C-alpha cells in the first residue's frame, strides 16, 4: 500500500462517520521533548530518545505522537483531546496520557 492510498482510506472512512481529518506537519516531532521542549538525543538504543534538560525518555514514535498532538492542539486552539474520543491502545490495555508522565496503563 502506498502512503497516499492509506490517507485516502482514512479520509473516506472518517467522512462516512462524520469525522473531520486534519493534517499536522510532522517536521521535527521526534527532535524535541514533549514535556519541556528540550532537544532530544539517542540513549544507547536507536529507538529510545532522552531529553538532557528534564530527563524524559521514550520511544521516538511515542514522542512524535505526543508532539503531533501538541501541534494539533496549538493549530486548532484545543486544550485537550475530546472526552468522547476512543482510548489509545498499547498491548491490549487502554492508555491515558498524563501531563508529567509518558503513559499509564489501565485495565
Biopython code that builds the backbone (N, CA, C, O; Angstrom):
import numpy as np
from Bio.PDB.StructureBuilder import StructureBuilder

atoms = [
    (1, "UNK", "N", (0.829, -1.190, 0.000)),
    (1, "UNK", "CA", (0.000, 0.000, 0.000)),
    (1, "UNK", "C", (0.870, 1.249, 0.000)),
    (1, "UNK", "O", (1.906, 1.318, 0.662)),
    (2, "UNK", "N", (0.419, 2.216, -0.753)),
    (2, "UNK", "CA", (1.135, 3.485, -0.730)),
    (2, "UNK", "C", (0.606, 4.336, 0.424)),
    (2, "UNK", "O", (-0.511, 4.139, 0.901)),
    (3, "UNK", "N", (1.414, 5.263, 0.851)),
    (3, "UNK", "CA", (1.029, 6.159, 1.937)),
    (3, "UNK", "C", (-0.213, 6.953, 1.547)),
    (3, "UNK", "O", (-1.120, 7.118, 2.363)),
    (4, "UNK", "N", (-0.265, 7.447, 0.310)),
    (4, "UNK", "CA", (-1.416, 8.236, -0.142)),
    (4, "UNK", "C", (-2.703, 7.406, -0.153)),
    (4, "UNK", "O", (-3.776, 7.920, 0.162)),
    (5, "UNK", "N", (-2.597, 6.131, -0.512)),
    (5, "UNK", "CA", (-3.782, 5.271, -0.519)),
    (5, "UNK", "C", (-4.318, 5.105, 0.908)),
    (5, "UNK", "O", (-5.529, 5.141, 1.127)),
    (6, "UNK", "N", (-3.421, 4.925, 1.867)),
    (6, "UNK", "CA", (-3.829, 4.819, 3.269)),
    (6, "UNK", "C", (-4.516, 6.108, 3.722)),
    (6, "UNK", "O", (-5.543, 6.059, 4.399)),
    (7, "UNK", "N", (-3.953, 7.258, 3.350)),
    (7, "UNK", "CA", (-4.579, 8.536, 3.687)),
    (7, "UNK", "C", (-5.990, 8.613, 3.117)),
    (7, "UNK", "O", (-6.920, 9.036, 3.804)),
    (8, "UNK", "N", (-6.145, 8.209, 1.875)),
    (8, "UNK", "CA", (-7.448, 8.257, 1.222)),
    (8, "UNK", "C", (-8.465, 7.391, 1.968)),
    (8, "UNK", "O", (-9.600, 7.814, 2.191)),
    (9, "UNK", "N", (-8.060, 6.189, 2.350)),
    (9, "UNK", "CA", (-8.969, 5.281, 3.060)),
    (9, "UNK", "C", (-9.382, 5.880, 4.406)),
    (9, "UNK", "O", (-10.552, 5.819, 4.782)),
    (10, "UNK", "N", (-8.425, 6.455, 5.126)),
    (10, "UNK", "CA", (-8.734, 7.092, 6.415)),
    (10, "UNK", "C", (-9.701, 8.257, 6.208)),
    (10, "UNK", "O", (-10.679, 8.394, 6.944)),
    (11, "UNK", "N", (-9.426, 9.099, 5.200)),
    (11, "UNK", "CA", (-10.311, 10.230, 4.906)),
    (11, "UNK", "C", (-11.719, 9.747, 4.557)),
    (11, "UNK", "O", (-12.706, 10.313, 5.027)),
    (12, "UNK", "N", (-11.811, 8.718, 3.745)),
    (12, "UNK", "CA", (-13.093, 8.178, 3.302)),
    (12, "UNK", "C", (-13.902, 7.642, 4.486)),
    (12, "UNK", "O", (-15.075, 7.976, 4.649)),
    (13, "UNK", "N", (-13.261, 6.808, 5.310)),
    (13, "UNK", "CA", (-13.948, 6.222, 6.471)),
    (13, "UNK", "C", (-14.347, 7.308, 7.477)),
    (13, "UNK", "O", (-15.427, 7.248, 8.065)),
    (14, "UNK", "N", (-13.481, 8.287, 7.668)),
    (14, "UNK", "CA", (-13.795, 9.380, 8.586)),
    (14, "UNK", "C", (-15.014, 10.154, 8.094)),
    (14, "UNK", "O", (-15.915, 10.468, 8.872)),
    (15, "UNK", "N", (-15.034, 10.458, 6.805)),
    (15, "UNK", "CA", (-16.164, 11.204, 6.238)),
    (15, "UNK", "C", (-17.472, 10.429, 6.399)),
    (15, "UNK", "O", (-18.511, 11.017, 6.699)),
    (16, "UNK", "N", (-17.421, 9.108, 6.199)),
    (16, "UNK", "CA", (-18.617, 8.277, 6.377)),
    (16, "UNK", "C", (-19.175, 8.379, 7.792)),
    (16, "UNK", "O", (-20.381, 8.259, 8.007)),
    (17, "UNK", "N", (-18.275, 8.603, 8.757)),
    (17, "UNK", "CA", (-18.674, 8.669, 10.166)),
    (17, "UNK", "C", (-18.763, 10.099, 10.698)),
    (17, "UNK", "O", (-18.871, 10.310, 11.906)),
    (18, "UNK", "N", (-18.718, 11.080, 9.793)),
    (18, "UNK", "CA", (-18.856, 12.475, 10.205)),
    (18, "UNK", "C", (-17.675, 13.025, 10.975)),
    (18, "UNK", "O", (-17.836, 13.924, 11.799)),
    (19, "UNK", "N", (-16.481, 12.492, 10.714)),
    (19, "UNK", "CA", (-15.275, 12.918, 11.422)),
    (19, "UNK", "C", (-14.405, 13.741, 10.482)),
    (19, "UNK", "O", (-14.142, 13.326, 9.353)),
    (20, "UNK", "N", (-13.955, 14.912, 10.943)),
    (20, "UNK", "CA", (-13.046, 15.740, 10.155)),
    (20, "UNK", "C", (-11.632, 15.199, 10.261)),
    (20, "UNK", "O", (-11.209, 14.757, 11.329)),
    (21, "UNK", "N", (-10.901, 15.234, 9.156)),
    (21, "UNK", "CA", (-9.491, 14.845, 9.148)),
    (21, "UNK", "C", (-8.666, 16.119, 9.055)),
    (21, "UNK", "O", (-8.874, 16.932, 8.155)),
    (22, "UNK", "N", (-7.744, 16.291, 9.969)),
    (22, "UNK", "CA", (-6.874, 17.462, 9.982)),
    (22, "UNK", "C", (-5.436, 16.975, 9.896)),
    (22, "UNK", "O", (-5.010, 16.131, 10.685)),
    (23, "UNK", "N", (-4.689, 17.510, 8.932)),
    (23, "UNK", "CA", (-3.289, 17.132, 8.769)),
    (23, "UNK", "C", (-2.405, 18.057, 9.590)),
    (23, "UNK", "O", (-2.629, 19.266, 9.648)),
    (24, "UNK", "N", (-1.399, 17.469, 10.223)),
    (24, "UNK", "CA", (-0.441, 18.206, 11.036)),
    (24, "UNK", "C", (0.941, 17.939, 10.462)),
    (24, "UNK", "O", (1.292, 16.792, 10.185)),
    (25, "UNK", "N", (1.725, 18.992, 10.284)),
    (25, "UNK", "CA", (3.075, 18.853, 9.745)),
    (25, "UNK", "C", (3.946, 18.078, 10.741)),
    (25, "UNK", "O", (4.112, 18.517, 11.879)),
    (26, "UNK", "N", (4.506, 16.931, 10.329)),
    (26, "UNK", "CA", (5.292, 16.108, 11.250)),
    (26, "UNK", "C", (6.744, 16.569, 11.428)),
    (26, "UNK", "O", (7.511, 15.910, 12.130)),
    (27, "UNK", "N", (7.129, 17.675, 10.812)),
    (27, "UNK", "CA", (8.520, 18.135, 10.870)),
    (27, "UNK", "C", (8.990, 18.315, 12.316)),
    (27, "UNK", "O", (8.340, 18.994, 13.111)),
    (28, "UNK", "N", (10.108, 17.707, 12.638)),
    (28, "UNK", "CA", (10.800, 17.821, 13.933)),
    (28, "UNK", "C", (10.038, 17.244, 15.118)),
    (28, "UNK", "O", (10.380, 17.551, 16.260)),
    (29, "UNK", "N", (9.023, 16.424, 14.892)),
    (29, "UNK", "CA", (8.245, 15.894, 16.017)),
    (29, "UNK", "C", (9.012, 14.874, 16.846)),
    (29, "UNK", "O", (8.618, 14.586, 17.976)),
    (30, "UNK", "N", (10.100, 14.320, 16.309)),
    (30, "UNK", "CA", (10.915, 13.388, 17.093)),
    (30, "UNK", "C", (12.199, 14.046, 17.585)),
    (30, "UNK", "O", (13.079, 13.362, 18.107)),
    (31, "UNK", "N", (12.319, 15.351, 17.428)),
    (31, "UNK", "CA", (13.557, 16.042, 17.784)),
    (31, "UNK", "C", (13.500, 16.790, 19.105)),
    (31, "UNK", "O", (14.538, 17.093, 19.694)),
    (32, "UNK", "N", (12.280, 17.094, 19.578)),
    (32, "UNK", "CA", (12.143, 17.913, 20.775)),
    (32, "UNK", "C", (11.293, 17.219, 21.836)),
    (32, "UNK", "O", (10.357, 16.485, 21.520)),
    (33, "UNK", "N", (11.635, 17.464, 23.091)),
    (33, "UNK", "CA", (10.948, 16.854, 24.228)),
    (33, "UNK", "C", (9.504, 17.343, 24.316)),
    (33, "UNK", "O", (9.262, 18.550, 24.289)),
    (34, "UNK", "N", (8.531, 16.418, 24.422)),
    (34, "UNK", "CA", (7.137, 16.835, 24.552)),
    (34, "UNK", "C", (6.828, 17.436, 25.925)),
    (34, "UNK", "O", (5.781, 18.058, 26.104)),
    (35, "UNK", "N", (7.715, 17.258, 26.880)),
    (35, "UNK", "CA", (7.496, 17.775, 28.232)),
    (35, "UNK", "C", (8.031, 19.199, 28.387)),
    (35, "UNK", "O", (7.314, 20.082, 28.859)),
    (36, "UNK", "N", (9.302, 19.428, 27.989)),
    (36, "UNK", "CA", (9.916, 20.741, 28.242)),
    (36, "UNK", "C", (10.376, 21.461, 26.977)),
    (36, "UNK", "O", (10.737, 22.636, 27.042)),
    (37, "UNK", "N", (10.371, 20.785, 25.832)),
    (37, "UNK", "CA", (10.797, 21.405, 24.580)),
    (37, "UNK", "C", (12.288, 21.310, 24.320)),
    (37, "UNK", "O", (12.774, 21.823, 23.312)),
    (38, "UNK", "N", (13.036, 20.649, 25.232)),
    (38, "UNK", "CA", (14.474, 20.491, 25.050)),
    (38, "UNK", "C", (14.812, 19.571, 23.882)),
    (38, "UNK", "O", (13.985, 18.771, 23.445)),
    (39, "UNK", "N", (16.024, 19.697, 23.390)),
    (39, "UNK", "CA", (16.493, 18.867, 22.280)),
    (39, "UNK", "C", (16.721, 17.443, 22.787)),
    (39, "UNK", "O", (17.266, 17.249, 23.874)),
    (40, "UNK", "N", (16.303, 16.445, 21.996)),
    (40, "UNK", "CA", (16.449, 15.035, 22.370)),
    (40, "UNK", "C", (17.690, 14.432, 21.742)),
    (40, "UNK", "O", (18.130, 14.857, 20.673)),
    (41, "UNK", "N", (18.253, 13.433, 22.420)),
    (41, "UNK", "CA", (19.397, 12.710, 21.872)),
    (41, "UNK", "C", (19.196, 11.216, 22.110)),
    (41, "UNK", "O", (18.497, 10.822, 23.044)),
    (42, "UNK", "N", (19.811, 10.380, 21.261)),
    (42, "UNK", "CA", (19.659, 8.925, 21.419)),
    (42, "UNK", "C", (20.216, 8.461, 22.758)),
    (42, "UNK", "O", (21.219, 8.987, 23.241)),
    (43, "UNK", "N", (19.559, 7.474, 23.349)),
    (43, "UNK", "CA", (20.030, 6.902, 24.612)),
    (43, "UNK", "C", (20.426, 5.454, 24.372)),
    (43, "UNK", "O", (19.649, 4.539, 24.643)),
    (44, "UNK", "N", (21.620, 5.250, 23.870)),
    (44, "UNK", "CA", (22.121, 3.893, 23.653)),
    (44, "UNK", "C", (21.456, 3.167, 22.513)),
    (44, "UNK", "O", (22.102, 2.834, 21.519)),
    (45, "UNK", "N", (20.156, 2.915, 22.650)),
    (45, "UNK", "CA", (19.431, 2.207, 21.603)),
    (45, "UNK", "C", (18.894, 3.208, 20.595)),
    (45, "UNK", "O", (18.633, 4.364, 20.927)),
    (46, "UNK", "N", (18.735, 2.752, 19.368)),
    (46, "UNK", "CA", (18.317, 3.602, 18.257)),
    (46, "UNK", "C", (16.941, 4.220, 18.467)),
    (46, "UNK", "O", (16.740, 5.383, 18.118)),
    (47, "UNK", "N", (16.002, 3.491, 19.018)),
    (47, "UNK", "CA", (14.615, 3.960, 19.093)),
    (47, "UNK", "C", (14.318, 4.828, 20.321)),
    (47, "UNK", "O", (13.343, 5.580, 20.313)),
    (48, "UNK", "N", (15.121, 4.741, 21.353)),
    (48, "UNK", "CA", (14.847, 5.481, 22.589)),
    (48, "UNK", "C", (15.601, 6.812, 22.579)),
    (48, "UNK", "O", (16.804, 6.862, 22.324)),
    (49, "UNK", "N", (14.857, 7.891, 22.866)),
    (49, "UNK", "CA", (15.451, 9.219, 22.927)),
    (49, "UNK", "C", (15.307, 9.763, 24.339)),
    (49, "UNK", "O", (14.373, 9.416, 25.063)),
    (50, "UNK", "N", (16.265, 10.636, 24.724)),
    (50, "UNK", "CA", (16.270, 11.191, 26.078)),
    (50, "UNK", "C", (16.507, 12.687, 26.022)),
    (50, "UNK", "O", (17.304, 13.177, 25.222)),
    (51, "UNK", "N", (15.803, 13.404, 26.885)),
    (51, "UNK", "CA", (15.975, 14.849, 26.989)),
    (51, "UNK", "C", (17.035, 15.138, 28.049)),
    (51, "UNK", "O", (16.918, 14.692, 29.190)),
    (52, "UNK", "N", (18.065, 15.883, 27.669)),
    (52, "UNK", "CA", (19.117, 16.223, 28.629)),
    (52, "UNK", "C", (18.639, 17.265, 29.637)),
    (52, "UNK", "O", (19.182, 17.356, 30.738)),
    (53, "UNK", "N", (17.637, 18.042, 29.273)),
    (53, "UNK", "CA", (17.144, 19.102, 30.154)),
    (53, "UNK", "C", (16.295, 18.552, 31.300)),
    (53, "UNK", "O", (16.534, 18.891, 32.459)),
    (54, "UNK", "N", (15.292, 17.694, 30.987)),
    (54, "UNK", "CA", (14.369, 17.244, 32.047)),
    (54, "UNK", "C", (14.431, 15.742, 32.328)),
    (54, "UNK", "O", (13.805, 15.271, 33.277)),
    (55, "UNK", "N", (15.184, 14.974, 31.510)),
    (55, "UNK", "CA", (15.329, 13.546, 31.752)),
    (55, "UNK", "C", (14.254, 12.666, 31.140)),
    (55, "UNK", "O", (14.328, 11.443, 31.262)),
    (56, "UNK", "N", (13.251, 13.254, 30.482)),
    (56, "UNK", "CA", (12.192, 12.472, 29.840)),
    (56, "UNK", "C", (12.812, 11.544, 28.807)),
    (56, "UNK", "O", (13.658, 11.966, 28.019)),
    (57, "UNK", "N", (12.389, 10.269, 28.807)),
    (57, "UNK", "CA", (12.858, 9.351, 27.774)),
    (57, "UNK", "C", (11.733, 8.431, 27.345)),
    (57, "UNK", "O", (10.906, 8.000, 28.149)),
    (58, "UNK", "N", (11.728, 8.140, 26.042)),
    (58, "UNK", "CA", (10.656, 7.330, 25.481)),
    (58, "UNK", "C", (11.044, 6.921, 24.068)),
    (58, "UNK", "O", (12.004, 7.438, 23.496)),
    (59, "UNK", "N", (10.287, 5.993, 23.521)),
    (59, "UNK", "CA", (10.448, 5.573, 22.138)),
    (59, "UNK", "C", (10.190, 6.771, 21.227)),
    (59, "UNK", "O", (9.294, 7.572, 21.497)),
    (60, "UNK", "N", (10.960, 6.898, 20.162)),
    (60, "UNK", "CA", (10.852, 8.063, 19.278)),
    (60, "UNK", "C", (9.471, 8.196, 18.638)),
    (60, "UNK", "O", (9.017, 9.313, 18.392)),
    (61, "UNK", "N", (8.793, 7.079, 18.364)),
    (61, "UNK", "CA", (7.457, 7.154, 17.771)),
    (61, "UNK", "C", (6.430, 7.690, 18.769)),
    (61, "UNK", "O", (5.532, 8.442, 18.390)),
    (62, "UNK", "N", (6.557, 7.310, 20.033)),
    (62, "UNK", "CA", (5.659, 7.826, 21.075)),
    (62, "UNK", "C", (5.885, 9.328, 21.236)),
    (62, "UNK", "O", (4.930, 10.094, 21.359)),
    (63, "UNK", "N", (7.153, 9.745, 21.233)),
    (63, "UNK", "CA", (7.488, 11.168, 21.321)),
    (63, "UNK", "C", (6.869, 11.929, 20.153)),
    (63, "UNK", "O", (6.294, 13.001, 20.338)),
    (64, "UNK", "N", (6.990, 11.372, 18.957)),
    (64, "UNK", "CA", (6.422, 12.029, 17.772)),
    (64, "UNK", "C", (4.913, 12.195, 17.904)),
    (64, "UNK", "O", (4.375, 13.250, 17.569)),
    (65, "UNK", "N", (4.226, 11.162, 18.389)),
    (65, "UNK", "CA", (2.766, 11.242, 18.546)),
    (65, "UNK", "C", (2.388, 12.310, 19.574)),
    (65, "UNK", "O", (1.458, 13.083, 19.345)),
    (66, "UNK", "N", (3.096, 12.361, 20.698)),
    (66, "UNK", "CA", (2.808, 13.377, 21.711)),
    (66, "UNK", "C", (3.008, 14.782, 21.144)),
    (66, "UNK", "O", (2.212, 15.683, 21.405)),
    (67, "UNK", "N", (4.084, 14.961, 20.361)),
    (67, "UNK", "CA", (4.342, 16.266, 19.763)),
    (67, "UNK", "C", (3.352, 16.595, 18.652)),
    (67, "UNK", "O", (2.992, 17.759, 18.477)),
    (68, "UNK", "N", (2.904, 15.587, 17.896)),
    (68, "UNK", "CA", (1.867, 15.820, 16.884)),
    (68, "UNK", "C", (0.568, 16.268, 17.550)),
    (68, "UNK", "O", (-0.103, 17.177, 17.060)),
    (69, "UNK", "N", (0.216, 15.634, 18.662)),
    (69, "UNK", "CA", (-0.985, 16.028, 19.406)),
    (69, "UNK", "C", (-0.869, 17.482, 19.859)),
    (69, "UNK", "O", (-1.820, 18.253, 19.731)),
    (70, "UNK", "N", (0.281, 17.850, 20.380)),
    (70, "UNK", "CA", (0.501, 19.232, 20.837)),
    (70, "UNK", "C", (0.391, 20.217, 19.672)),
    (70, "UNK", "O", (-0.221, 21.277, 19.803)),
    (71, "UNK", "N", (0.993, 19.857, 18.522)),
    (71, "UNK", "CA", (0.894, 20.730, 17.342)),
    (71, "UNK", "C", (-0.559, 20.888, 16.916)),
    (71, "UNK", "O", (-0.995, 21.991, 16.587)),
    (72, "UNK", "N", (-1.301, 19.802, 16.921)),
    (72, "UNK", "CA", (-2.723, 19.852, 16.565)),
    (72, "UNK", "C", (-3.472, 20.778, 17.514)),
    (72, "UNK", "O", (-4.242, 21.634, 17.078)),
    (73, "UNK", "N", (-3.243, 20.605, 18.806)),
    (73, "UNK", "CA", (-3.939, 21.422, 19.800)),
    (73, "UNK", "C", (-3.616, 22.901, 19.620)),
    (73, "UNK", "O", (-4.490, 23.752, 19.783)),
    (74, "UNK", "N", (-2.367, 23.210, 19.285)),
    (74, "UNK", "CA", (-1.982, 24.600, 19.064)),
    (74, "UNK", "C", (-2.634, 25.142, 17.788)),
    (74, "UNK", "O", (-3.060, 26.297, 17.755)),
    (75, "UNK", "N", (-2.713, 24.319, 16.744)),
    (75, "UNK", "CA", (-3.296, 24.749, 15.471)),
    (75, "UNK", "C", (-4.781, 25.044, 15.591)),
    (75, "UNK", "O", (-5.266, 26.019, 15.018)),
    (76, "UNK", "N", (-5.510, 24.217, 16.328)),
    (76, "UNK", "CA", (-6.965, 24.387, 16.413)),
    (76, "UNK", "C", (-7.401, 25.074, 17.705)),
    (76, "UNK", "O", (-8.590, 25.326, 17.901)),
    (77, "UNK", "N", (-6.462, 25.374, 18.575)),
    (77, "UNK", "CA", (-6.797, 26.049, 19.818)),
    (77, "UNK", "C", (-7.437, 25.154, 20.852)),
    (77, "UNK", "O", (-8.099, 25.642, 21.768)),
    (78, "UNK", "N", (-7.253, 23.847, 20.725)),
    (78, "UNK", "CA", (-7.832, 22.897, 21.681)),
    (78, "UNK", "C", (-6.913, 22.757, 22.880)),
    (78, "UNK", "O", (-5.692, 22.844, 22.752)),
    (79, "UNK", "N", (-7.507, 22.540, 24.051)),
    (79, "UNK", "CA", (-6.697, 22.355, 25.252)),
    (79, "UNK", "C", (-6.501, 20.886, 25.588)),
    (79, "UNK", "O", (-5.592, 20.541, 26.343)),
    (80, "UNK", "N", (-7.340, 20.018, 25.037)),
    (80, "UNK", "CA", (-7.196, 18.590, 25.308)),
    (80, "UNK", "C", (-7.945, 17.793, 24.256)),
    (80, "UNK", "O", (-8.661, 18.357, 23.429)),
    (81, "UNK", "N", (-7.777, 16.485, 24.293)),
    (81, "UNK", "CA", (-8.480, 15.599, 23.375)),
    (81, "UNK", "C", (-9.940, 15.533, 23.796)),
    (81, "UNK", "O", (-10.241, 15.561, 24.989)),
    (82, "UNK", "N", (-10.831, 15.448, 22.848)),
    (82, "UNK", "CA", (-12.267, 15.379, 23.125)),
    (82, "UNK", "C", (-12.546, 14.203, 24.058)),
    (82, "UNK", "O", (-12.018, 13.114, 23.832)),
    (83, "UNK", "N", (-13.361, 14.389, 25.103)),
    (83, "UNK", "CA", (-13.606, 13.325, 26.086)),
    (83, "UNK", "C", (-14.251, 12.069, 25.513)),
    (83, "UNK", "O", (-14.137, 10.999, 26.111)),
    (84, "UNK", "N", (-14.923, 12.173, 24.376)),
    (84, "UNK", "CA", (-15.560, 11.005, 23.789)),
    (84, "UNK", "C", (-14.677, 10.298, 22.770)),
    (84, "UNK", "O", (-15.108, 9.324, 22.153)),
    (85, "UNK", "N", (-13.441, 10.778, 22.584)),
    (85, "UNK", "CA", (-12.571, 10.122, 21.612)),
    (85, "UNK", "C", (-12.160, 8.749, 22.139)),
    (85, "UNK", "O", (-12.051, 8.557, 23.350)),
    (86, "UNK", "N", (-11.931, 7.784, 21.227)),
    (86, "UNK", "CA", (-11.597, 6.426, 21.667)),
    (86, "UNK", "C", (-10.271, 6.377, 22.414)),
    (86, "UNK", "O", (-9.378, 7.186, 22.159)),
    (87, "UNK", "N", (-10.146, 5.429, 23.334)),
    (87, "UNK", "CA", (-8.895, 5.250, 24.075)),
    (87, "UNK", "C", (-7.813, 4.745, 23.146)),
    (87, "UNK", "O", (-8.074, 3.971, 22.225)),
    (88, "UNK", "N", (-6.581, 5.197, 23.403)),
    (88, "UNK", "CA", (-5.461, 4.635, 22.669)),
    (88, "UNK", "C", (-5.157, 3.276, 23.270)),
    (88, "UNK", "O", (-5.402, 3.059, 24.457)),
    (89, "UNK", "N", (-4.636, 2.370, 22.487)),
    (89, "UNK", "CA", (-4.342, 1.025, 22.962)),
    (89, "UNK", "C", (-2.849, 0.747, 22.881)),
    (89, "UNK", "O", (-2.160, 1.228, 21.981)),
    (90, "UNK", "N", (-2.369, -0.025, 23.819)),
    (90, "UNK", "CA", (-0.984, -0.466, 23.805)),
    (90, "UNK", "C", (-0.974, -1.818, 24.491)),
    (90, "UNK", "O", (-1.259, -1.917, 25.684)),
    (91, "UNK", "N", (-0.647, -2.855, 23.745)),
    (91, "UNK", "CA", (-0.601, -4.193, 24.314)),
    (91, "UNK", "C", (-1.943, -4.636, 24.867)),
    (91, "UNK", "O", (-1.993, -5.364, 25.859)),
    (92, "UNK", "N", (-3.044, -4.203, 24.235)),
    (92, "UNK", "CA", (-4.367, -4.612, 24.678)),
    (92, "UNK", "C", (-4.901, -3.841, 25.871)),
    (92, "UNK", "O", (-5.992, -4.144, 26.354)),
    (93, "UNK", "N", (-4.164, -2.852, 26.361)),
    (93, "UNK", "CA", (-4.613, -2.063, 27.503)),
    (93, "UNK", "C", (-4.822, -0.620, 27.063)),
    (93, "UNK", "O", (-4.102, -0.116, 26.201)),
    (94, "UNK", "N", (-5.799, 0.035, 27.653)),
    (94, "UNK", "CA", (-6.059, 1.433, 27.329)),
    (94, "UNK", "C", (-4.947, 2.300, 27.908)),
    (94, "UNK", "O", (-4.401, 1.999, 28.969)),
    (95, "UNK", "N", (-4.621, 3.364, 27.210)),
    (95, "UNK", "CA", (-3.561, 4.274, 27.626)),
    (95, "UNK", "C", (-4.160, 5.652, 27.902)),
    (95, "UNK", "O", (-4.942, 6.165, 27.102)),
    (96, "UNK", "N", (-3.795, 6.243, 29.028)),
    (96, "UNK", "CA", (-4.157, 7.626, 29.324)),
    (96, "UNK", "C", (-2.865, 8.416, 29.427)),
    (96, "UNK", "O", (-2.010, 8.086, 30.249)),
    (97, "UNK", "N", (-2.701, 9.441, 28.622)),
    (97, "UNK", "CA", (-1.508, 10.273, 28.712)),
    (97, "UNK", "C", (-1.715, 11.328, 29.779)),
    (97, "UNK", "O", (-2.734, 12.018, 29.798)),
    (98, "UNK", "N", (-0.759, 11.445, 30.651)),
    (98, "UNK", "CA", (-0.819, 12.398, 31.739)),
    (98, "UNK", "C", (0.135, 13.550, 31.435)),
    (98, "UNK", "O", (1.000, 13.423, 30.569)),
    (99, "UNK", "N", (-0.011, 14.647, 32.123)),
    (99, "UNK", "CA", (0.823, 15.812, 31.879)),
    (99, "UNK", "C", (2.307, 15.536, 32.152)),
    (99, "UNK", "O", (3.143, 15.912, 31.330)),
    (100, "UNK", "N", (2.663, 14.909, 33.252)),
    (100, "UNK", "CA", (4.060, 14.718, 33.619)),
    (100, "UNK", "C", (4.521, 13.273, 33.569)),
    (100, "UNK", "O", (5.546, 12.931, 34.158)),
    (101, "UNK", "N", (3.788, 12.426, 32.881)),
    (101, "UNK", "CA", (4.174, 11.032, 32.762)),
    (101, "UNK", "C", (4.024, 10.627, 31.315)),
    (101, "UNK", "O", (3.188, 11.184, 30.604)),
    (102, "UNK", "N", (4.828, 9.654, 30.854)),
    (102, "UNK", "CA", (4.710, 9.260, 29.458)),
    (102, "UNK", "C", (3.469, 8.423, 29.214)),
    (102, "UNK", "O", (2.830, 8.610, 28.179)),
    (103, "UNK", "N", (3.089, 7.520, 30.092)),
    (103, "UNK", "CA", (1.798, 6.843, 29.978)),
    (103, "UNK", "C", (1.484, 6.069, 31.241)),
    (103, "UNK", "O", (2.368, 5.706, 32.017)),
    (104, "UNK", "N", (0.204, 5.830, 31.418)),
    (104, "UNK", "CA", (-0.278, 4.951, 32.487)),
    (104, "UNK", "C", (-1.199, 3.957, 31.823)),
    (104, "UNK", "O", (-2.077, 4.343, 31.051)),
    (105, "UNK", "N", (-1.015, 2.698, 32.107)),
    (105, "UNK", "CA", (-1.928, 1.723, 31.507)),
    (105, "UNK", "C", (-3.004, 1.360, 32.513)),
    (105, "UNK", "O", (-2.782, 1.360, 33.724)),
    (106, "UNK", "N", (-4.161, 1.053, 31.982)),
    (106, "UNK", "CA", (-5.267, 0.642, 32.840)),
    (106, "UNK", "C", (-5.929, -0.571, 32.235)),
    (106, "UNK", "O", (-5.795, -0.817, 31.037)),
    (107, "UNK", "N", (-6.637, -1.331, 33.039)),
    (107, "UNK", "CA", (-7.373, -2.492, 32.530)),
    (107, "UNK", "C", (-6.606, -3.692, 32.593)),
    (107, "UNK", "O", (-7.089, -4.754, 32.201)),
]
sb = StructureBuilder()
sb.init_structure("model")
sb.init_model(0)
sb.init_chain("A")
sb.init_seg("    ")
for serial, (resi, resn, name, xyz) in enumerate(atoms, 1):
    if name == "N":
        sb.init_residue(resn, " ", resi, " ")
    sb.init_atom(name, np.array(xyz, "f"), 0.0, 1.0, " ", f" {name:<3s}", serial, name[0])
structure = sb.get_structure()
